[in-house]
Amino acid sequence: RGYLDNITAIGPRTVGSPENEVLAVNYLLEQIREIERESTDAHKIAVDIQRPTGSFSIDFLGGFTSYYANITNVVVKLEPRGGAEHAVLSNCHFDSVPNTPGASDDAVSCAVMLEILNTLSKSLESLQHAVIFLFNGAEENILQASHGFITQHEWAKSIRAFINLEAAGVGGKELVFQTGPENPWLVQAYVVAAKHPFASVVAQEIFQSGVIPADTDFRIYRDFGNVPGIDLAFIENGYIYHTEYDTSDRILTDSIQRAGDNILAVLKYLATSEKLAKSFEYRHGNVVFFDILGLFVLAYPARVGTIMNYITAAVAFFYLSKKVLQPKSRAVHNLKKLIAAFSLTLTSWVCTLVAVLMVAMFVSIIGRALSWYTHFYVSVSLYGTAAAAKLILVHRLAKKFFYKNMNELYLGDVFFDASLMIWSIVLAMMTHLGLCSAFVCTLWVAFPLLTKLMIHKEFSQKGATIKFIVVYMLGMFVPYLYMLYLSWTVFEMFTPVMGRSGSEIPPDVVLAGFIVIFTMILSSYFINFIYLVKSTKTTLVTLTTVSVVTLILVCSGIFFPYSSDAANPKPKRVFLQHTSRRFHDLDGNVVKSDSGIWINGFDYNGISHITPHVPEINDTIRTPCEEQAPFCGLPWILPVHFMFRLVKNWYLPAPEILPRRPIQFKLLSKELMPWNSVRLSFEVSGPSHMSLYAQPRAGSALSRWSLGDGVPVTSLGGDYFVFYSRGLHAAPWRFWVELTAPEKHSDGIVSLAIAAHYFFGEDQKSPQLYALLERLPNWTFSSGWSCTYDLFVF
């Protein structure tokens, strides 16, 4: 904890700031030298300060290109006295996003790594392989420092596996949410070594699907280094991730100890493993892995899982076909009833989903989105009860009108088989698609089927009710317990994300969808009870009443979405940029200029809750889109424009800002190239963070540039985005772009814009920005900075 407190005491550690490039680096070096002095003779420690410059393209956030100059990595190699040919890498990052102390993301991981380095260095037992500790100084700049290390550092060639330590929340358990690619032995190492395992292939497939707007250094090591690894992250309390509340006192000592125990054990295992030296030989397929209530991890090769899944599905289909065909005289009748029950079950699911999503859309339209953000029980009371009530209603109506006077026990049997059939089909489909998460479906086929075979007589007999219920519940215990455990993990990760997912996606619709899906899953083998019991009227009335009352309370606004509770804050995120914009014509003359504070609420509510506190932010200052400028002429720090509607942006007029260190943008040369191409060369100098935007004019096309791998990458919408950052000192940024252009281009061939972002120092906040930030309510987290925007036509 001492390491963590000292790192966060430095304050926000934005790339390029003295806090990040000098103070944090010096602190790390002091601690490493202290550790080196106290190390045993069994090891030798080497330290290197790397300051790489490079560029790459990435399809994250709609696609963009990244350029970095003179950023900082602190690299430590602990190896046997006689040296080592192979190494395992442990990675953390000590930089933070602007205006936050970054305790969980990612100072705590660096503190854990320092303690692990200290522990290993004092061991009298020599390791077989080297352990490289990378304290990287530019992860928040979208994975730049890890790229600089894995593509340029001489030690990178010896790395055979890595462990990446990250955060999507503050404290709690650290979840293994990515592994591989295709290295089952790495998961096995975690299974054998980790003392407090917490891992899920479901989390891996959700994360890699892109539905969570985040990424980690894991991607860089995998894609640019071709190195397999394990990705861990703290996931608890994501409400204060990337905010001013991410302080060291909120991370429990137990969390730090737990993470240290796990990572130390896995690193020691890998550093003494024979497989590490030949890791490429063990690259054979994916692996299914999941922990059982945090007690232990089950892991097996995906190909084994495929066989198990298909066998389980085949047994279920065999059982169902046998049921349908006996007796033969009633085979057609049985098949009709099974298909009818199957269709009715699917119909009830579709009706439930549509009905609950309509409620969620209504809540969103009337401006009551995120009412459950601080009070999660509200979402269960509103959407969970509505989903359960709708399911019961559909089947109650079917029982009353469609299945009138039919044997209740027979109906219960048929609907159980219908649910088994649905799960078996889903299991076969997911397995066919190669999804490792299909193991969940295996649980929902195997255990209910075994239960049914154990009590099949009770399904057709009256009088054995207690035994039937007890055995039935025990048989369903494993899949239900695991699904509840998995649900907790999913909601723990997803619910906070809804507060920072932009203004385009209604969070109530997303959360309601998740709740409906989990309700359908959890109710699938209890639908048959609707047909077995005499009446469901009381249950239906109770659920409907709870849902309707909750809806009325939500509509009344009694549940305020955000909280400033010091012990458990759940703030609204607001980003403010005091911007001065200048638009130049082909001759370089300024044809338009303005200045204002550009305001973005980071969730679906925009800033509707803030307007009562700052009345001048109203509809009269909605942000206009400059159609002829890339990205609407707005100074996006990252290409997240697709996540935000301009109708939920505001541009409050404010005085022009005059940075002490203004940006310098020069056209160095213009060369005519073969094939009707033009090469434009530029030089830019400015603050540590800049964004370059490019939009070819009509008839022109951007064909090549000196960035990334030379092939220009478009962002969503067709414009080009380059993210630039530098360390404390760097030479002016030089680059060129090559365009093919028509014979006549009197209005130019390309619009280029450059935005300079002042994240720290004397230029960060203007008096007007300070004054506005002071007026925002205490349940907001506001991140503000100054920036300039210049558009040129060439």
N, C-alpha and C positions, 0 to 999 in steps of 0.2 A: 504493500500500500504506500510505502514511502516514495517509491519510484513514481507511482501514479500521481500522488499529491504534488510532487515537485514538477512533473511535466505539465500538469494542468495549471499550476501556479504561474507559469510563463504567460498564460492568457491565450487568446486565439492565435493559431499558428498557420496563417495563410501563406501559401507559396509566394516567395519573393519578399516576405516581410522579415525584418531583423529577428523577430521572435522565432520564426521557423528556420531561417537559414543560419542564424548565429547562436541565439540563446539555446534553442532545443538541441542543436547539433553539439554545442559545447558541453551541455549537460550530459548528453549520451556519451560523449568521448571521455568525460571525467569518470563516469561510472564504469565504463568499459576498462579504462586504464587501472582503476581501483581493483576491479575483478581480476585483471591480468596479473597485478602484483601479488594477489593472494592465491593464484592458481597453483596446482601441483605440477610436478615434473612429468607427469604422465601425458600432459598435453602441451601444445603450443598454440598461441593465439596471435592472429594477424588481423590488423585493422586497416581499412581503406576508406577514404572519402572519395566518392565518385560524383562527378558533376557532368552528366551526359547532356548531349544535344541531339535531337532526333525528331522524326515525324512518322506518323502512321495513320491509316484510315480505319474506322470502326463503324459497324452498322448499328451501334447502340443509339438510342434516342432518335431514330429516324435516319441515322447515317451522317457522319461528318468526318473531318480530317483534323488531326491534332498535331501541333508543333510545339516543342519545348526546347528551352535553351538554358544550359547551366543550372539545372535543378540539382537537388542534393540527395545522395544516398549515403548512409553510414553502413558499411558492410564489415562484419566480423566473421572470421573463420576459426573455428575450434577444431583441431585435428590431432591425431596421435603424434607423438614426438617425431616419429619417423616419416610423417607425411601420409597422405591418403590420395588415392586416384579418384575416388567417387565421393559424392556429397549429397546430403539431404538439406533442403532449404527451409527455413522458417521465416515467414514474412509478416511484418506489421507496417503500419504507416504512422508517422508522428505528426503529420500536418493535419489541419482541421479546416472545416468550412469557415467562411468569414463570420465573425461575431459570435462564435461559440467556443467553449473551452475544450470540446471534443474528448471528454473523459472516456466514454465507451467507444467512441469512433475517432481514434483508435488507440488512445494513450494507454488504456488498460492492457491492451495486447502487447504493446511495447514494454510496459512494466513487467508483465508476465515473462516476456522473452529475456529481459535483463536478469530476472531471478533464475530462469532456467539456465542461462549462460553461466551465472554465478555457481549454481549447484553442480552443473556438469564439470566446470573448470576445477572444482575442489575435489572431484572424485579421484581416488587412487587407481581406479580401473580405467584403462585406456579403451577408447572406442575403436571400432574397426574402420569406420568411415568418418569423413569430416562432416561437421554440422556448420552450415553457413547461416548466420543471422542477418537478415536484411531489414534495417530500419529505414524504410523508404519515405522520402520527404515530399512526394507529390502524387498521392493517390486520389485525393479529392479533385484534382485537375483531370479527372477521368483517366486514371491508370497510367499516368505518364512515367513515373519513376520506375515502376516495375518493367515497363517496356525498355527504358534506358538500361536497366541492369541486365535483363535476360538477353538483349540483343547486342550489348556492347562490352560488358564486363568480362574479363578473362576467366574469372572463377565460375561464370555461368555454364561453361562447357562441361564442368564436372558434375553438375546437378542431375540426379536421376529421379528425384521425387521432391515434393514440397508440401508444406502445411501452411495454409493462408489463414491468418487470424483477422476476423472482421466483426462488424456489428451492424445490426438493423434495429437494435433496441438498446436499452440500458440495463446491463446486468442480467441476472437470472442464469439459466443454463445456456451453454454454448452448443448450438445445433450443427451437426454435420449435414449440410444441405447440398453439397456437390462433391463428387469424387470422380476419379478417372482422368481422362477417358480410357475405358477398356483396360483397367488394371485391377482385377479382383483381389490381387494379393495386398493392395494398399488398404482396401476395406478390411481385409482379414487382419492386417496389422493393427488397425484401430479396434477391431473386435477383441483381439487377444490382449492388447496393451491398455486400452482406456479403462480407468477405474470407475468413472461415472458416465457411462455411454448415453448419448442422446443423438440419434441419427435417423434420417428418414429419406428413402428414395422418392417418396411422394413429394416432399419438399423440393428435392432436386428437379423433378420433372415439372413442378409448378414454376420454380424459379427460371429454369431454362426455357420455358414456354414464352417468357417475355411479359407475362401479365403483371409482374412487379417491376416498376420502373427503376431498376437498380442493377448494378454490376460490380464485380470485384476483380482484384488482381489475378484471381484464378483464371480468368479468361485470357489474360495476356500470356501467362506461363503456358497455358494449354495451346493457344493459337500461334504464338510467335516463338515459343521455346520448345514446343512439342514435348513438354514434360508433364507426367501425370501427378496428380496431387489430391489433397483433401482440403475442402473449404469449410471453415467453421465460423459461426457468427452468434453473438448474443442476440436474442430475439425478444426478450421481455421488455414491456413498456416502450414500444416504438413511438408513443405519443410525443416523447421529448427528444427523440433522435434528431440530431442536427439542429438543436435549439440551444438557447442560453442555459437551459436547465440540465444539460448533459454534464453534470459536475461530478467530481470524484466521490463526494459524500453519498451519492445515490447508488453507488455500486457496492454491494455488500461484500465484506471480506470473504464470506463463504463462496461467493461467485468467483472471486479471484483465485481462491485456493483450489476450487474445483477445476477451473480452467488450467491452472498450473499443473495440478496432478495429472490431468488427462494428456496435456501436450508434452510434458516432460516424459511421461511413460511411452508415448507413441514415438517421439523423437529418439529416445534411447533404443527402442525396439528397431526402428529403421536404421539407425547408425550402427547397429550390430548385426543387421540382417544380411545373409548371403544373397538374397534376392535383389537387394538394392543395386549391386554391381551389374546385374544383368536384367534390369527392370524391363527392357524392351522385349525380352524373351517371354515375359509373363503377360504380354498384352493380348489377351484372348477373350474378347466379349465383355459385355456389361455385367453388373452384379445387382442382385436384389438385396436390399438391406433395410432393416427397421429395428428399432429398439422396442423392448417389451417393458413399458412403464418405467423406463430409465434404469432397469435392473441389469439387462444384458441385451446384446444385439444378435439378431439372427441375420446371417448373410449367406448367400449361395449364388453360384453363377446364373446369369439370366437364362442360359440354355436349359439348365436344370429346372428353373422356374417355368419355362415354356412347356416342358414335358409334363411337369406336375399340373399345370393349369389345364392343358388339353386333356389329360387323363381325368381330372376332376370334372371337367365339363362333359366328357364322354360318358362317365359313370352317371351323371345327372340326367343326360339325355336318354341313356339306356333305361334308367329307372322310370322316367316319364313315359317313354314309349311302351314299356312293359305295362304300366298302369293303364294307359289308354287302350291297349289291345286286349286287356282281360276284363270281362270275358269277351270273346270275339264277336258275339252277337250284339254287344253294346259298344263296339270299338268306334263306330261313326258317331254315336251319341256322346261318348266320352270325349272324343276329339273336339266336337262342336262346343261342349261345355268348357273344355280347357282353353280353346281359342277365344271363347266369349269372355272368360274370366281374365285371360291375358290382355285382351283388347280393352276391357273395362278398367283394369288396373292402369294401363298406359293412359287411357282417357282421363282417369281421375288425376293422374300426375300432370298431364297437360293442362287440365282445367284449373288445378291448384296453382301451377306456375303462372298461368295467365292472370288469374284472379289476384294473386299476391303481388305480382309485378305491376298490375294496374293500381293497386293501393300505393305501392312505392312511388309510381310515377305521379300520382295525385299529391302525395306528400311533398315530392320534389317541386311540382309546379306551383304549389301554394307557398313555397319558400320555407318549408320546415325540414329540409334535408339535414341529415346528421344529428337529429334529435337524440340519437342513441350514442353519440360519440363519447360523451362523458358517462352516460348511464347505459351500459350494454344491455342490461335486463330489459330496457325499453324495446329493443329490436326483437327479442324473444317474445315479449308480451304482445307486440304488434304483429310481426310477420310469422313467428313460430306458431302461435295459437291460431292465426288465420289459416295457415297451411294445414294444420291438423284438423281444424273444423271443416275446411273445404273437402279434404279427403274423406272424412267421416260422412259428410253430407252426400257426396256422390254415391258412396256405397250404400248408405242408408236408403236413398231413393231407389237404387238398383234392387236392393233387397225387398223393398216394399212393392215396386211395380213390375220389375223385370223377373225377379225370382219369387214371385208370390206363391205361397203354399209349398215351396220346395223344402226338402229335408235340410235342416240347418247344419248338421254334421257333414253331410255330403258337400254343401257349399263351402264350409270351412276347409275341407280337404282339397277341393278344387282350387280355391284361391291360394292356399299354401303352394300347391303345385305350380300355379301361375307365376308366383313370385320366384320360385326356384327356377322356372323356365327363363324368366327375364334375366336373373343374375347369371345363369349359365350362358345365355347369348352375349351379355355384356362381357363376361369373362373371356369367351372365345374371341370376340372382336378386339378387346384390348390386347390380348396376347398376340393376335395376328398383326396388330399395329406395332408390336415390339415395346409396349409400355411395361416397364418394370412394376408400376403401381398396380398391375393386374392381380398381384398377390392379395390385395384387399378383397377383390371379388371371389378369390379362391376361398377365403374365410367365410364369405357369405353364401357359398354353395356347399362346401364340405360339412361345416358344423350343422346347419339346418337339415341337410340330408341325413346325416347320422342320427340327429334327433328324431327325425320323422321315422326312420327305420326302427328306432328303439321303442317308439310309442305309436306305431301305426294302428294297433288295435284300438287304442283309446280314441282315435279319430272317428271310429265308427261305432263306439259304444258309449252309452250314457252311464253315469254313476261312478266313473273313475276321474271325476273332475279335478280333485286335489292332486292326485298323482300326475295326471296329465299336465296341469299347470306347472307343478314343481319341476318335473323332468324337462318340460318345454323351456322353462326359464333357464335351467342349468345348461341345457344344450345350446341356447342362444347367448350364454354369458360371454364367451370368448369374443365372438365378432362384435357384440354390442359394446363390451368394455373397450376393445381396441378402437372402435369407431368413435366413441366418446373421447378417448385419449387423442386420437388423430384430429378430431374436430377442434379440441382445445388448442392444439398446435397451429392449425390453419387459421382459426380466428385470432389467436395471439399475434400471428404475423400480419394478417390481412386488415383487421379493423383499423389499426393506426395508419396504414397506408392510405386509407380512404380520405384522410385529412390532408394529404399532400399529392393527390392524384390528378390535380388540375380541374378545370371548369367544364370539361367536355363530357365526362362520364358521370351520370347521376349515382352517387355512392349508395343511396338507398336501394336502387335497382340491383346493384352488384351484391350488396349484403343480403337483400331479400332473396336473391337468386341462390346464394350459398345456403341460406337457412332453409329454403324450400327443398333444395337437393338433399341436405342432411335429414330433413324431416321425412322425405320420401324413402331415403335409405333406412332410417331407423324404424319406420312404420311398415316396411315392406312385408315382414313376416308376422305383423300383428293386424293386417287388414282382415285376415280370416276370422279374427275374434269379433269383428263387426257382425259377421254372419252367425257366429256361434252364440253370442250373448242375446238375451231377449230384447234389450233396448239400449240404445246409445244416446237417447234423448237428453239425459242429464249432462253427459259429457259434452255433447254438441252445444247445448245451451251455455254451459260454463265457459267453454273455449271461445264461443262467439261473443259472449259478454265481455270477457277479458280483452279480446281484440278490439271490439267497438269502443269500450271505455278508454283503452290506451290510445286509439286513433283520435278520439275527441280531445284527450289531454294533449296529444302531440299537436293537433291543429290549433289548440288554444295557446301554444307557445310556452307551456309550463316547463318543458324540458329544454333548457338552454344548452346548446351543443358544446360549449367550451368551458374550461375551468381554470381558475388561477390559484387553486388550492396549493399551498406551498408544499404540502407533503406529496401530492399526486396531481401535478398540473397537466392539463390537456389543452394546450394553447392553440389558437388559430394562427396559421402562418401567413404573414403578409410581407411582400417584398416591395421595396420602394427605391427607385433610382432617380436621383435628381439629374436630369439629362439636358444637355444643350446640343441641338441638332443643326447641322448646316448642309444644305443640298446645293451642289455645284453643277453648272452646265458643262458642255463640251469644252468651252474656253477657260474653265476654271473659275468662272464668276459665281458668287453666291446668289442663287435665285430665290432661295427661301431659307429662313432660319426661325427657330423657335426654342423655347426653353420651358421645362416644366418637370414636375415630379410624376414619374410613371409608376402607377400603383397596380400591383397584382395580388389578389387573394389567391392562395394556393389550393383552395378547395372549391367545391361546386357552388357554395353560397356566395362566392365573390367577396364583396365587402359590405353586403347588405346589413350585417349586424353592427358595422362600424360607422355607417353614415349618421346615426343619431349623435355620435360623439364628434364627428367632423362633418357638419352639414354641407360644406362647400364641395364635398365629393358627391356629385349627383349626376343625373343623366345628361346635363349640359356639357360635361367634360369627358364623355366617352372617347376612347382612343380611336382616331380615324386611321384607316389603312392607306398608306401611300402606294398606290398600285404600281407605279413605275420603279419602285425601289425593292430590292430583295428583302424578304421577311417583313414586308409592309413598312419598311423604314424605321424599325424599332430595334433598340440595342440589346437583343437577346444575348445573355452570357453563354447559353447553350441552346441548341436548336429544339426547344421544347414548345415551339409555337403551336404545334398540333394539339397540345394538351389544354390550350387556353383559347376561349373565344374573345374577340376584341370587344364584344358588348359587355364583357366582364373585366375590362381593363379601363383605367381612368388616367387622364393626363392633366394634372392640376397645374395651371400656369404658375411659373415661378421665375425669378430673375436668372439671368445667364450665369453659368459658373465659369470661373477662370482658373483652371488648375495651375499650380506652380510649376508642374512638370507636364506641359501639354504634349499631345501626340505630334509626331512629325511623320508625314506620309509623302514620299517622293517617287515620281516616275523617273527611273534612271535611264531607261532606253526603250526604244521601239524598233524592232527588227522585222523586216519582211522575210518570211520563211517559205520553203517550197510548199506546193499544193495550196496556194492561196491562204496561207496562215500568217498570223501576226503574233510575235512574241513581245510581251510587255514585261519589263523588269522593274521591280519596286524595292524600296528600302523603307522600313518602318522602325521608329523608335518611340517608346512610350512606357507606360506603367507595366507592372508584372503580368497583368491580364488584359488581353485584347481579343476581340472577335472580328474576323474578316468575313464579309458576305459578298457573294458574286452572283450576278444575274446577266447572262448573255442577252444582248438586245435581239430583236426580231431578225431572224435569218442567220444569226451567228451561233456558234457552238464552241464550248470550252473543250478542247481536245486533249491537252496535256498540261502538266504543271510540275514544278520542282518539289512538290510536297508529297508525303506518303510514298506510295510505290510508283508515282508518276501518272497514275490514272485518276482523274478527278471523280469524286464521289458526290452525288447529289443527296440532299436531304429531302424529306417528305415535302412535296410541293414543287420540287424541281430546281430550287436555288441551291447554291453551294455555301457551305459553312466551314470555316477554319477556326479552331480554338487555339489560341496562343497563350503560353505562359513562360515565364523565365524566373530564374533564381535572383539572387541579390544583385549580381552584375552580369550583363550579357552584351555582346556586340549587337549593333542594329540588325534587325531581322531582314534578310534579303531573300526574295523569292521571285519566280517568274511564272506567268501564265501564257498559254498559247491558245489562240482562237482561230477557227476558220471563219471567214467573213465573206459576205457578198461583195460584188464589184463596187456597188455604191452603198456607202454607209454614212450618209451625211449626219445622221443623228447618233453616231458612235456604234461600237460593237459590244461594249460590256459596261454594266454598272457595277462599280466596286464601292463597298462601304466598309469603313473601319470604325469600331467602337472601342474606346479606352475605358476600362473599369478600374476605379480607385477603391480597392478593398480595405486599405489600411493607410495609416499616416495622416499627414495634415490635410491632404486633399480628399479624404474619405467622405466627410459629411459637411454639407453647407449649413449655415445658420438656419435657413428655411427648412432643411431636412431635419435638423435637430428639433426644431420647434414642432414640426408635424409628428415626429416620433414620440415626443413627450405627450401629445394629446391622445394617442392611441390607448385604448383601455388595457388594463393589466392582464386580461385573459388572451392577449395577442403575443405572439413572438414576431417582432418586426426586424427584418434584416435590411439595412439601408446603406447605400453608397452612392457616390457621384460617378457620372460617366459622360463622355462626349461621343457624338456620332457625326461622322462626315461621309457624305455620299459624293462620289465622283463618276463622271462619264468619260470613257476613253474610246 
